[in-house]
Amino acid sequence: MITEKEQQFIVYWEQERTARSTVRSKLLSGLPVAVLFSVPVLLLLFVVYEFFPEWYTKMSKATTGTFVTIVIAVFISVLFFAYFRMHYKWEMNEQYYRELKKKATIPGSEIKQ
């Protein structure tokens, strides 16, 4: 039996599934959480670069250019996390939608109030 809430989800997902399936949509909707996870890393890099520039180069024998590489790596990680997080959510909604559609086609599964 399909509840009213499940029926509402079916209607909602039928309207939203194509719009949310694009790469652009997944990136844009996943960016806020991905940036939230990268802020501490970027903040740490900024603090070390601005307030302790000699410490890092003395301790690790690294040049200042490695900071640029780290920032690029964090940026790529943000894009990766944003896309795959939203793709996972889309897949879960799609699976739930298909299960409900299959459940709705079974004889005797009318909407339960």
DSSP file (Angstrom, degrees, kcal/mol; ACC not computed):
  #  RESIDUE AA STRUCTURE BP1 BP2  ACC     N-H-->O    O-->H-N    N-H-->O    O-->H-N    TCO  KAPPA ALPHA  PHI   PSI    X-CA   Y-CA   Z-CA
    1    1 A M              0   0    0      0, 0.0     2,-0.5     0, 0.0   110,-0.2   0.000 360.0 360.0 360.0 138.6    0.0    0.0    0.0
    2    2 A I  E     -a  111   0A   0    108,-1.1   110,-3.7   107,-0.2     2,-0.1  -0.845 360.0-142.3-100.6 129.0    1.2    3.4   -0.9
    3    3 A T  E  >  -a  112   0A   0     -2,-0.5     4,-2.0   108,-0.2   110,-0.2  -0.319  27.5-106.6 -81.4 170.6    0.8    6.2    1.7
    4    4 A E  H  > S+     0   0    0    108,-0.8     4,-2.3     1,-0.2     5,-0.2   0.872 121.2  54.6 -64.7 -37.3   -0.1    9.8    0.8
    5    5 A K  H  > S+     0   0    0      2,-0.2     4,-2.0     1,-0.2    -1,-0.2   0.904 107.9  48.6 -64.3 -41.5    3.4   10.8    1.6
    6    6 A E  H  > S+     0   0    0      2,-0.2     4,-2.1     1,-0.2    -1,-0.2   0.878 109.9  52.3 -66.4 -37.5    4.9    8.3   -0.8
    7    7 A Q  H  X S+     0   0    0     -4,-2.0     4,-2.2     2,-0.2    -2,-0.2   0.898 108.4  51.1 -64.4 -39.7    2.4    9.4   -3.5
    8    8 A Q  H  X S+     0   0    0     -4,-2.3     4,-2.7     1,-0.2    -2,-0.2   0.884 108.5  51.8 -64.0 -38.1    3.6   13.0   -3.0
    9    9 A F  H  X S+     0   0    0     -4,-2.0     4,-3.2     2,-0.2     5,-0.3   0.909 107.5  52.5 -64.7 -40.7    7.2   11.9   -3.4
   10   10 A I  H  X S+     0   0    0     -4,-2.1     4,-2.0     2,-0.2    -2,-0.2   0.935 112.5  44.7 -59.5 -46.5    6.3   10.1   -6.7
   11   11 A V  H  X S+     0   0    0     -4,-2.2     4,-1.3     2,-0.2    -2,-0.2   0.926 115.4  48.2 -63.6 -45.1    4.8   13.3   -8.0
   12   12 A Y  H  X S+     0   0    0     -4,-2.7     4,-1.9     1,-0.2     3,-0.4   0.930 112.7  47.1 -61.0 -47.1    7.7   15.5   -6.7
   13   13 A W  H  X S+     0   0    0     -4,-3.2     4,-2.3     1,-0.2    -1,-0.2   0.829 105.9  58.3 -70.5 -30.7   10.4   13.2   -8.2
   14   14 A E  H  < S+     0   0    0     -4,-2.0     4,-0.3    -5,-0.3    -1,-0.2   0.852 112.3  42.3 -63.6 -32.9    8.6   12.9  -11.6
   15   15 A Q  H  < S+     0   0    0     -4,-1.3     4,-0.3    -3,-0.4    -2,-0.2   0.845 124.1  34.6 -78.8 -35.6    8.9   16.7  -11.8
   16   16 A E  H  X S+     0   0    0     -4,-1.9     4,-2.3     1,-0.1     5,-0.2   0.642  91.9  85.9 -97.7 -17.0   12.4   17.1  -10.5
   17   17 A R  T  < S+     0   0    0     -4,-2.3     4,-0.4     1,-0.2    -1,-0.1   0.857  93.2  43.2 -63.7 -39.2   14.3   14.0  -11.7
   18   18 A T  T >4 S+     0   0    0     -4,-0.3     3,-0.6     1,-0.2     4,-0.3   0.886 114.8  50.0 -73.8 -36.7   15.4   15.3  -15.1
   19   19 A A  G >4 S+     0   0    0     -4,-0.3     3,-0.7     1,-0.2    -2,-0.2   0.872 113.9  45.4 -68.1 -35.4   16.4   18.7  -13.8
   20   20 A R  G 3< S+     0   0    0     -4,-2.3    -1,-0.2     1,-0.2    -2,-0.2   0.472  97.2  74.8 -87.1  -1.8   18.5   17.3  -11.0
   21   21 A S  G <  S+     0   0    0     -3,-0.6    -1,-0.2    -4,-0.4    -2,-0.2   0.569  73.8  99.8 -87.9  -7.6   20.2   14.7  -13.2
   22   22 A T  S <> S-     0   0    0     -3,-0.7     4,-2.1    -4,-0.3     5,-0.2  -0.439  77.4-126.9 -80.0 153.3   22.5   17.2  -14.9
   23   23 A V  H  > S+     0   0    0      1,-0.2     4,-2.6     2,-0.2     5,-0.2   0.897 110.1  54.1 -62.9 -41.4   26.1   17.6  -13.9
   24   24 A R  H  > S+     0   0    0      1,-0.2     4,-2.6     2,-0.2     5,-0.2   0.921 108.8  47.8 -61.3 -45.1   25.6   21.4  -13.5
   25   25 A S  H  > S+     0   0    0      1,-0.2     4,-2.2     2,-0.2    -1,-0.2   0.906 112.1  49.5 -63.5 -41.9   22.7   20.9  -11.2
   26   26 A K  H  X S+     0   0    0     -4,-2.1     4,-1.4     2,-0.2    -2,-0.2   0.908 112.9  46.9 -65.0 -41.9   24.6   18.4   -9.1
   27   27 A L  H  X S+     0   0    0     -4,-2.6     4,-1.4     2,-0.2    -2,-0.2   0.939 113.7  47.1 -65.2 -46.6   27.6   20.6   -8.8
   28   28 A L  H  < S+     0   0    0     -4,-2.6    -2,-0.2     1,-0.2    -1,-0.2   0.874 115.3  44.2 -66.7 -37.3   25.7   23.7   -7.9
   29   29 A S  H  < S+     0   0    0     -4,-2.2     4,-0.3    -5,-0.2    -1,-0.2   0.739 116.7  46.8 -80.8 -20.1   23.5   22.0   -5.2
   30   30 A G  H  X S+     0   0    0     -4,-1.4     4,-1.8    -5,-0.2     3,-0.2   0.611  90.5  83.8 -92.8 -13.3   26.5   20.1   -3.7
   31   31 A L  H  X S+     0   0    0     -4,-1.4     4,-3.0     1,-0.2     5,-0.3   0.875  80.8  59.6 -61.9 -41.5   28.9   23.1   -3.5
   32   32 A P  H  > S+     0   0    0      0, 0.0     4,-1.7     0, 0.0    -1,-0.2   0.922 111.6  39.8 -57.1 -44.5   27.7   24.6   -0.2
   33   33 A V  H  > S+     0   0    0     -4,-0.3     4,-1.5    -3,-0.2    -2,-0.2   0.889 115.6  52.2 -71.4 -38.1   28.5   21.4    1.8
   34   34 A A  H  X S+     0   0    0     -4,-1.8     4,-1.2     1,-0.2    -1,-0.2   0.905 110.4  47.7 -64.6 -41.0   31.7   20.7   -0.1
   35   35 A V  H  X S+     0   0    0     -4,-3.0     4,-1.7     1,-0.2    -1,-0.2   0.876 106.0  59.6 -66.6 -36.7   33.0   24.2    0.6
   36   36 A L  H  < S+     0   0    0     -4,-1.7    -1,-0.2    -5,-0.3    -2,-0.2   0.871 106.8  46.8 -59.4 -36.8   32.0   23.9    4.2
   37   37 A F  H  < S+     0   0    0     -4,-1.5     4,-0.4     1,-0.2    -1,-0.2   0.762 113.5  48.4 -75.9 -24.9   34.4   20.9    4.5
   38   38 A S  H  X S+     0   0    0     -4,-1.2     4,-2.5    -3,-0.2     5,-0.2   0.667  89.8  81.8 -89.8 -16.3   37.2   22.7    2.7
   39   39 A V  H  X S+     0   0    0     -4,-1.7     4,-2.8     1,-0.2     5,-0.2   0.906  89.7  51.2 -58.7 -45.2   37.1   25.9    4.7
   40   40 A P  H  > S+     0   0    0      0, 0.0     4,-2.2     0, 0.0    -1,-0.2   0.897 111.7  47.9 -60.9 -37.2   39.1   24.5    7.7
   41   41 A V  H  > S+     0   0    0     -4,-0.4     4,-2.3     2,-0.2    -2,-0.2   0.944 114.8  44.5 -66.7 -46.9   41.9   23.3    5.3
   42   42 A L  H  X S+     0   0    0     -4,-2.5     4,-2.3     1,-0.2    -1,-0.2   0.870 112.5  52.6 -66.0 -35.7   42.0   26.6    3.5
   43   43 A L  H  X S+     0   0    0     -4,-2.8     4,-2.5    -5,-0.2    -1,-0.2   0.911 109.4  49.0 -65.4 -42.3   41.9   28.6    6.8
   44   44 A L  H  X S+     0   0    0     -4,-2.2     4,-2.5    -5,-0.2     5,-0.2   0.919 111.3  49.9 -62.3 -43.8   44.8   26.5    8.1
   45   45 A L  H  X S+     0   0    0     -4,-2.3     4,-2.6     1,-0.2    -2,-0.2   0.911 111.1  49.2 -61.3 -41.9   46.8   27.1    4.9
   46   46 A F  H  X S+     0   0    0     -4,-2.3     4,-2.7     2,-0.2     5,-0.3   0.925 111.5  48.6 -64.0 -44.5   46.1   30.9    5.1
   47   47 A V  H  X>S+     0   0    0     -4,-2.5     4,-2.7     1,-0.2     5,-0.6   0.930 114.9  44.5 -62.9 -45.6   47.2   31.1    8.7
   48   48 A V  H  X5S+     0   0    0     -4,-2.5     4,-1.4     1,-0.2     8,-0.2   0.918 115.7  47.7 -64.9 -42.6   50.4   29.2    8.1
   49   49 A Y  H  <5S+     0   0    0     -4,-2.6    -2,-0.2    -5,-0.2    -1,-0.2   0.889 121.1  35.1 -67.1 -39.7   51.2   31.1    5.0
   50   50 A E  H  <5S+     0   0    0     -4,-2.7    -2,-0.2    -5,-0.2    -3,-0.2   0.890 130.4  26.2 -83.4 -41.1   50.5   34.6    6.5
   51   51 A F  H  <5S+     0   0    0     -4,-2.7    -3,-0.2    -5,-0.3    -2,-0.2   0.728 132.3  26.6-101.2 -23.4   51.7   34.2   10.1
   52   52 A F     X< +     0   0    0     -4,-1.4     4,-1.3    -5,-0.6    -1,-0.2  -0.373  65.9 145.9-134.6  57.2   54.4   31.4    9.9
   53   53 A P  H  > S+     0   0    0      0, 0.0     4,-1.1     0, 0.0     5,-0.1   0.862  77.0  46.2 -68.0 -34.2   55.8   31.4    6.4
   54   54 A E  H  > S+     0   0    0      1,-0.2     4,-2.3     2,-0.2     5,-0.2   0.832 103.8  63.8 -76.1 -31.4   59.4   30.5    7.5
   55   55 A W  H  > S+     0   0    0      1,-0.2     4,-2.4     2,-0.2     5,-0.2   0.928 103.7  45.4 -59.5 -48.0   58.2   27.7    9.8
   56   56 A Y  H  X S+     0   0    0     -4,-1.3     4,-2.1    -8,-0.2     6,-0.5   0.914 114.9  46.5 -66.2 -42.5   56.7   25.6    7.0
   57   57 A T  H  X S+     0   0    0     -4,-1.1     4,-1.0     1,-0.2    -1,-0.2   0.848 115.1  47.0 -71.2 -32.0   59.6   25.9    4.6
   58   58 A K  H  < S+     0   0    0     -4,-2.3    -2,-0.2     2,-0.2    -1,-0.2   0.887 115.0  45.7 -73.1 -39.1   62.2   25.2    7.4
   59   59 A M  H  < S+     0   0    0     -4,-2.4    -2,-0.2    -5,-0.2    -3,-0.2   0.861 127.6  23.5 -74.5 -36.6   60.3   22.1    8.7
   60   60 A S  H  < S-     0   0    0     -4,-2.1    -1,-0.2    -5,-0.2    -2,-0.2   0.433  93.6-125.6-114.0   1.3   59.5   20.4    5.4
   61   61 A K     <  +     0   0    0     -4,-1.0     2,-0.3     1,-0.2    -4,-0.2   0.841  63.9 143.0  56.2  34.7   62.1   21.8    3.1
   62   62 A A        -     0   0    0     -6,-0.5    -1,-0.2    -5,-0.2    -2,-0.1  -0.723  48.8-121.9-105.5 154.6   59.3   22.8    0.8
   63   63 A T    >   -     0   0    0     -2,-0.3     3,-1.2    -3,-0.1     4,-0.2  -0.400  28.4-108.0 -87.0 169.8   59.0   25.9   -1.4
   64   64 A T  T >  S+     0   0    0      1,-0.2     3,-1.4     2,-0.2     4,-0.4   0.742 111.7  73.3 -69.5 -22.2   56.3   28.5   -1.1
   65   65 A G  T 3> S+     0   0    0      1,-0.3     4,-1.3     2,-0.2     3,-0.5   0.657  77.8  75.7 -67.6 -15.8   54.8   27.2   -4.4
   66   66 A T  H <> S+     0   0    0     -3,-1.2     4,-2.3     1,-0.2    -1,-0.3   0.781  84.5  65.3 -68.2 -23.3   53.5   24.1   -2.8
   67   67 A F  H <> S+     0   0    0     -3,-1.4     4,-2.4    -4,-0.2    -1,-0.2   0.891  99.1  51.9 -63.4 -38.2   50.7   26.2   -1.3
   68   68 A V  H  > S+     0   0    0     -3,-0.5     4,-2.3    -4,-0.4    -1,-0.2   0.912 109.5  49.8 -63.7 -41.6   49.4   26.8   -4.7
   69   69 A T  H  X S+     0   0    0     -4,-1.3     4,-2.3     2,-0.2    -2,-0.2   0.902 110.5  49.8 -63.1 -41.3   49.4   23.1   -5.4
   70   70 A I  H  X S+     0   0    0     -4,-2.3     4,-2.4     2,-0.2    -2,-0.2   0.905 109.9  50.5 -65.7 -41.3   47.6   22.4   -2.1
   71   71 A V  H  X S+     0   0    0     -4,-2.4     4,-2.3     2,-0.2    -2,-0.2   0.903 110.8  49.1 -63.5 -41.1   44.9   25.0   -3.0
   72   72 A I  H  X S+     0   0    0     -4,-2.3     4,-2.4     2,-0.2    -2,-0.2   0.906 110.9  50.6 -64.2 -40.9   44.4   23.4   -6.4
   73   73 A A  H  X S+     0   0    0     -4,-2.3     4,-2.2     2,-0.2    -2,-0.2   0.893 110.4  49.0 -64.6 -39.2   44.1   20.0   -4.8
   74   74 A V  H  X S+     0   0    0     -4,-2.4     4,-2.3     2,-0.2    -1,-0.2   0.900 110.2  51.8 -65.9 -40.3   41.5   21.3   -2.3
   75   75 A F  H  X S+     0   0    0     -4,-2.3     4,-2.1     2,-0.2    -2,-0.2   0.917 110.5  47.4 -62.3 -43.9   39.6   22.9   -5.1
   76   76 A I  H  X S+     0   0    0     -4,-2.4     4,-2.5     1,-0.2    -1,-0.2   0.892 111.0  52.5 -64.6 -38.8   39.5   19.6   -7.1
   77   77 A S  H  X S+     0   0    0     -4,-2.2     4,-2.9     2,-0.2     5,-0.2   0.884 107.1  52.8 -63.8 -38.4   38.4   17.8   -3.9
   78   78 A V  H  X S+     0   0    0     -4,-2.3     4,-2.7     2,-0.2     5,-0.2   0.936 110.9  46.1 -62.1 -46.7   35.6   20.3   -3.5
   79   79 A L  H  X S+     0   0    0     -4,-2.1     4,-2.4     2,-0.2     5,-0.2   0.920 114.1  48.7 -62.5 -43.5   34.3   19.7   -7.0
   80   80 A F  H  X S+     0   0    0     -4,-2.5     4,-2.4     2,-0.2     5,-0.3   0.942 114.5  44.3 -61.0 -49.5   34.7   15.9   -6.6
   81   81 A F  H  X S+     0   0    0     -4,-2.9     4,-2.1     1,-0.2     5,-0.3   0.904 113.1  51.5 -64.2 -42.7   32.8   15.9   -3.2
   82   82 A A  H  X S+     0   0    0     -4,-2.7     4,-1.6    -5,-0.2    -1,-0.2   0.936 114.7  41.7 -61.4 -47.3   30.1   18.2   -4.5
   83   83 A Y  H  X S+     0   0    0     -4,-2.4     4,-2.4    -5,-0.2    -2,-0.2   0.955 117.7  43.4 -67.3 -50.6   29.3   16.2   -7.6
   84   84 A F  H  X S+     0   0    0     -4,-2.4     4,-1.9    -5,-0.2    -1,-0.2   0.792 110.7  55.4 -73.0 -26.7   29.5   12.7   -6.1
   85   85 A R  H  X S+     0   0    0     -4,-2.1     4,-2.0    -5,-0.3    -1,-0.2   0.946 113.9  40.4 -66.0 -47.2   27.5   13.6   -2.9
   86   86 A M  H  X S+     0   0    0     -4,-1.6     4,-2.4    -5,-0.3    -2,-0.2   0.832 112.7  55.2 -72.6 -31.2   24.6   14.9   -5.0
   87   87 A H  H  X S+     0   0    0     -4,-2.4     4,-2.5     2,-0.2    -1,-0.2   0.906 107.9  50.0 -65.9 -39.7   24.9   12.1   -7.5
   88   88 A Y  H  X S+     0   0    0     -4,-1.9     4,-2.3     2,-0.2    -2,-0.2   0.928 111.2  48.3 -62.0 -45.5   24.6    9.6   -4.6
   89   89 A K  H  X S+     0   0    0     -4,-2.0     4,-2.3     1,-0.2    -2,-0.2   0.899 111.3  50.7 -62.5 -39.7   21.5   11.5   -3.3
   90   90 A W  H  X S+     0   0    0     -4,-2.4     4,-2.6     1,-0.2    -2,-0.2   0.922 110.1  49.8 -63.2 -44.1   20.0   11.5   -6.8
   91   91 A E  H  X S+     0   0    0     -4,-2.5     4,-2.5     2,-0.2    -2,-0.2   0.892 110.2  50.3 -62.2 -40.5   20.6    7.7   -7.1
   92   92 A M  H  X S+     0   0    0     -4,-2.3     4,-2.3     2,-0.2    -1,-0.2   0.916 112.4  46.6 -65.5 -42.5   19.0    7.1   -3.7
   93   93 A N  H  X S+     0   0    0     -4,-2.3     4,-2.6     2,-0.2    -2,-0.2   0.896 112.4  51.0 -64.4 -39.7   15.9    9.1   -4.7
   94   94 A E  H  X S+     0   0    0     -4,-2.6     4,-2.4     2,-0.2    -2,-0.2   0.906 110.5  48.5 -65.2 -41.7   15.7    7.4   -8.1
   95   95 A Q  H  X S+     0   0    0     -4,-2.5     4,-2.3     2,-0.2    -2,-0.2   0.923 112.5  48.2 -64.2 -43.7   15.9    4.0   -6.4
   96   96 A Y  H  X S+     0   0    0     -4,-2.3     4,-2.4     2,-0.2    -2,-0.2   0.901 111.1  51.7 -62.5 -41.8   13.2    4.9   -4.0
   97   97 A Y  H  X S+     0   0    0     -4,-2.6     4,-2.6     2,-0.2    -2,-0.2   0.922 110.4  47.7 -61.0 -46.0   11.0    6.3   -6.8
   98   98 A R  H  X S+     0   0    0     -4,-2.4     4,-2.4     1,-0.2    -1,-0.2   0.888 110.9  51.5 -65.3 -38.3   11.4    3.1   -8.8
   99   99 A E  H  X S+     0   0    0     -4,-2.3     4,-2.4     2,-0.2    -1,-0.2   0.915 111.9  46.7 -63.3 -42.1   10.5    1.0   -5.8
  100  100 A L  H  X S+     0   0    0     -4,-2.4     4,-2.3     2,-0.2    -2,-0.2   0.889 111.4  51.0 -67.8 -38.8    7.4    3.0   -5.1
  101  101 A K  H  X S+     0   0    0     -4,-2.6     4,-1.2     2,-0.2    -2,-0.2   0.907 112.3  46.9 -64.1 -40.5    6.4    2.9   -8.8
  102  102 A K  H  X S+     0   0    0     -4,-2.4     4,-0.6     1,-0.2     3,-0.3   0.905 112.7  49.6 -66.4 -40.4    6.8   -0.9   -8.7
  103  103 A K  H >< S+     0   0    0     -4,-2.4     3,-0.6     1,-0.2    -2,-0.2   0.848 108.4  54.1 -65.1 -34.5    4.8   -1.1   -5.5
  104  104 A A  H 3< S+     0   0    0     -4,-2.3    -1,-0.2     1,-0.2     5,-0.2   0.767 103.5  55.7 -72.5 -25.6    2.1    1.1   -7.0
  105  105 A T  H 3< S+     0   0    0     -4,-1.2    -1,-0.2    -3,-0.3    -2,-0.2   0.609  82.0 103.8 -84.3 -11.0    1.6   -1.2  -10.0
  106  106 A I  S X< S-     0   0    0     -4,-0.6     3,-1.4    -3,-0.6    -3,-0.0  -0.545  85.6-106.2 -70.2 131.9    1.0   -4.3   -7.8
  107  107 A P  T 3  S+     0   0    0      0, 0.0    -1,-0.1     0, 0.0    -2,-0.1  -0.319 103.2  24.8 -60.7 137.9   -2.7   -5.1   -7.8
  108  108 A G  T 3  S+     0   0    0     -4,-0.1     2,-0.6     1,-0.1    -3,-0.1   0.590  85.3 119.5  85.2  11.6   -4.5   -4.2   -4.5
  109  109 A S    <   +     0   0    0     -3,-1.4  -107,-0.2    -5,-0.2    -3,-0.1  -0.526  37.7 162.2-107.5  65.6   -2.0   -1.5   -3.6
  110  110 A E        -     0   0    0     -2,-0.6  -108,-1.1     1,-0.1     2,-0.3  -0.251  51.4 -74.7 -76.0 169.2   -4.2    1.5   -3.4
  111  111 A I  E     -a    2   0A   0   -110,-0.2     2,-0.5     1,-0.1  -108,-0.2  -0.487  45.8-141.7 -71.3 130.0   -3.3    4.7   -1.6
  112  112 A K  E      a    3   0A   0   -110,-3.7  -108,-0.8    -2,-0.3    -1,-0.1  -0.796 360.0 360.0 -94.7 130.8   -3.5    4.4    2.1
  113  113 A Q              0   0    0     -2,-0.5    -1,-0.1  -110,-0.2  -110,-0.1   0.443 360.0 360.0 -83.6 360.0   -4.9    7.4    4.0
